[in-house]
């Protein structure tokens, strides 16, 4: 699905990605982890074409994405912060996004799933953080696209909404989607991820399954395993 070769990106003197090589196979849930400043956001934005690498290449489904934009029509992206026009009502926002995409949606099912009917006539700016995130999730999952990128999708969600999100992610996986997730919530990652990629200082320090991570670090959960890797890199 995604092949990345020798990816480098600097902002001024700050070298964010340092010759990163990565292959992501289709159909699965991949968690991209790392502390703030590790290069996660730059990597994701490079895949989305929002950041142009200094060196290296990115191909999706066997096609190089450099100077091409049509490929983004097959990607859905949930940003960490839902920056939508605050003066629009939720119903108007949904219709606007549908008009932009011009493809079938399952928005009615998602409205019911996340209990958004009472909020459809409310302006987006008046919603609580958790409700904004539910709308953000709806707008991401209402289209049928092969690649989904979720940046901190659990932010602000109540327990019921979190359960629905996890079920939705698993449903999309079962339908052959490739899902990239960033999160600081390790028990969420442990529940959903097929593969974990750990970034630090623009390099990959671990890539493998949750089971591989536990065996490598001799830890009992993802939180302690990631902490062990971080500790080892600090003393490397």
Secondary structure as GFF3:
##gff-version 3
##sequence-region A 1 236
A	DSSP	beta_strand	2	11	.	.	.	ID=ss1
A	DSSP	beta_strand	14	24	.	.	.	ID=ss2
A	DSSP	beta_strand	28	33	.	.	.	ID=ss3
A	DSSP	alpha_helix	40	47	.	.	.	ID=ss4
A	DSSP	beta_strand	55	60	.	.	.	ID=ss5
A	DSSP	beta_strand	63	64	.	.	.	ID=ss6
A	DSSP	three_ten_helix	70	74	.	.	.	ID=ss7
A	DSSP	beta_strand	75	78	.	.	.	ID=ss8
A	DSSP	alpha_helix	90	101	.	.	.	ID=ss9
A	DSSP	alpha_helix	107	113	.	.	.	ID=ss10
A	DSSP	three_ten_helix	117	119	.	.	.	ID=ss11
A	DSSP	three_ten_helix	124	126	.	.	.	ID=ss12
A	DSSP	alpha_helix	129	141	.	.	.	ID=ss13
A	DSSP	beta_strand	147	151	.	.	.	ID=ss14
A	DSSP	alpha_helix	159	174	.	.	.	ID=ss15
A	DSSP	beta_strand	178	182	.	.	.	ID=ss16
A	DSSP	alpha_helix	186	192	.	.	.	ID=ss17
A	DSSP	beta_strand	195	200	.	.	.	ID=ss18
A	DSSP	beta_strand	203	208	.	.	.	ID=ss19
A	DSSP	alpha_helix	210	217	.	.	.	ID=ss20
A	DSSP	alpha_helix	222	234	.	.	.	ID=ss21
###
